[in-house]
Amino acid sequence: MSSLVILGAREHAKMVFATLQDALSKEWEVLGFLDDNSSLHGKDLLGLPILGPIQDMAGLAASGRIQGALVGISCNHMAVRARLFSEIKRLRLQTPSVISPTAHVHRLAAVGEGSVIFGGAVVNAFARVGSNFVAYSNAVVEHECVLGDNVYLGPGVAFCGSVRVGNSTFIGTGSSVVCEKIGDDVVVGAGAAVVRDLPDGAVAVGVPSRILQIRTPEERKESYILREHVK
């Protein structure tokens, strides 16, 4: 059995751990969690230690204590998620895809490495999703959709067929997507109906969705919590 660490020690990390236990417990053992919040170091989470800061992943890899890692950072920190996934790959660690036994990933769908697909989610035939992908409960990605790397879907998101999505885009809970293209670094608020294409960096909400702002390339590197920007 191989060992890995989960990067992050908050709510999303707990969900990654729980689904890993359901899906890959015979292949992977979780050594513990890494998190940059020093107040958590030395504490336990779900019976496992929070070992230290995320930079300790390199030492654990070099020592042979771990062979893999998974990103357990939430949708509020999309740029951080992308950076950490790149660091995992730089260290030549494995990043298994974690697919709940109650999810449906069709045999003719393609799922990138390091992805986490929770219970009830669907990736249907002829759909493709990139690496470091997250689909929460009951999210649906239909046929011929192509989603980039580090795309994160909240619960109940629905993609109709043939939608193209760029990298590091977050789609909020209960949103419906029927447009043709969504760019990189897009944020879509909960319950939106996306009927028109969205450009890179767009922040969109509502039914039908409207663009609140276009974030600059520098702004897209920062963490972003949508509810703090909507009055």
N, C-alpha and C positions, 0 to 999 in steps of 0.2 A: 504494500500500500504506500502511495506517495503522500507527502505532506504539503500543505499550503498555508498561507496567511491571507486574511481578509483585510483590506485596506479601508479603515474607517471602523468606528465602534459605536455607531448610533443606530437609528431605526432601520435604515435601508440595509446596513451591514447585518443586522439580526435577521432580516428577511432572506438575504443571500445565504446565510448560514443554515437557516431552517430548510430552505429549498434544496441546498446541497445535501443535507442529511436525507431528504426524501429521495433524491435522484442519484447520488454518486457516493453513498456512504461506504460502498465496498471498494471503491477505487481511490478515494481521497479522504485523508484525515486532516482536520483543521487544527494547526498548531496553536493558533490564537489570533488576536486582532492587533493591528497597528493603528495608532491614531496620534495626531499631533497635539491634541489637548493633554497637556502634562498632568492635569488633575485626575485623569483617568488611568494613568500608568500605575501598574501594580494591582489594579482592581480586576475583578472577574466579570465577564459578560457571558451569560448562558453557560456557566460552568467552565469557561475557558479564560485564560489570562489575556489582559491587554498588555502586550509585551513592551511597548515603548513607541517612539515616534516612527513615522513611515520611512524615514531615512534608514532605519535599521534593517529594512528589507534586503539591502545590498549585502550586509554582513551575514544574514541568515542564508542567503543564496550562496555566498562564497564558502560558507562552512559546510554546506550540504544539508543543513537542517530542513530546508524547504526545497521543493522542486517546482512549486507553482504559487500563484497569487491571483486573487480576484479583487476587482474594484468594488468596494462597498460604500461609495460616496453618493449622496443623493443628487436629485435633479437641480438643486439650488446651486450646484457647483460644477457646471458642465465642463468648463475649461480645465478644472482640476482633475475631473474624471479622465479627460483625454490625455492630460500630461502623465498621470499615474499609469495609465495603460501603456503609454510609450516607454515609461521607465521599466515596467514589467518585461516588455519585449527586449529592451536594451540589455537587461540582465539575463536574457535567454531562459526565463522561467516559462513554464507552461501556463496557459490560461484556459482551463476547461470550460466548455459551455454547460450551463446548469439549466436543465429543462424539467420543470415539474412533471411528475407522472400524470397529472390531471390537465396539463396543457396539450394542445394538438399542434404538432409540427409535421406537416405532410412530408412524405418521403421524397416528393419532388420540389420541396422548398429548400432553400439554402440559408444556413445560419452561421454567422461568423464566430470566431473563437472569443472566449471570454464573455459570451452573452448570458443573460439570466432571463428566463421566461417563466413567469409565475403561473399558478393554477388557473385554469379556465381560459388562458390566452390561446389564440389561434394564429399560426403562420401558415397560410394555405398554399396549395400547389402553385408552383411557378413564381412565388414571391421570393425575394432575396433581401436579407438584412445583413448589415455589416458586423464588424467586431465590436465588442464592448456594448452591445445592444441590451436594452432593458424593456420588457413588456410586462406591465403589472396585470393583475387579475382581469380576465375577460376582455383584454385588448385584442383587436382583430386586425390582421394585415392580410388583405385579400390578394388574389392572383395578379401576377405581373407587377406588383409594387416592388420598387427598388429603394431600399433605405440605406443610407450611408453608415459610417462608423459613429459610435457613441450617440446613437439616437435613443431617446428615453420616452416611453409611452406610459402615461398614467392609466389607472384602472378605467376600463370601459371605453377606451379610444377605439374608433372604427375608421379604418382606411378602406374606401372602395378601391376597385381594381385600377392598376396602371398609374399609380401616383409615384412620383420620384421625389425623394427627400435627400438633402445634403447631409453633411456631418454635424455632429454636436447640436442637434435640434431636439427640443423638448416639446411634447404635445400633452397638454393638461387633461385631467380626468374628464371623461364623458364627451370629449370633442369628436366631431365627425369631419372627415377630410374627403372631399370629392373633387378637389382641384387637380391640376396636372403636375404642378411642381412647387416644392417648398425648398428654400435655399439652406445654406449653412447657418448655424448659430441662431436659429429662429426660436422664439418662445411663443407658444400658443396657450392662452388661458383656458381654464376649465370650462367645459360646456360650449365651446365655440363651434360654429359651423363654417369650415374653411371651404368656400366655394370659388375663390379666386386665388391665383398663384401668389406666393409670398416671397419677397426677395431676401437675400442674405441679411442677417442681423435684425429682421423684423420682429417686433413684439405685437401680437395681435390678440384681440378678444372679441367676444360678442357673436350675435346671430343676426345677419351674416357677419363674419369676422371683419373687423376694421383694424387698421394699423395704428397703434398708439405712438410708436417711435421706430426709428431705424438706428440701432446701436452701431457705433463706430467700431472699427477693428480693435482699437484699444479697449473700448468698453466691453467687448465680447470676451476679453480675457479675465474679466472680473466675475465674481459670484453675483447671482441675480435672483432675487425673490420677488416674483411678480406682484404679490399682494401688497408689497411696500410701495409700489409705483402706481397702483390703481386707486383712485379716490371714490 
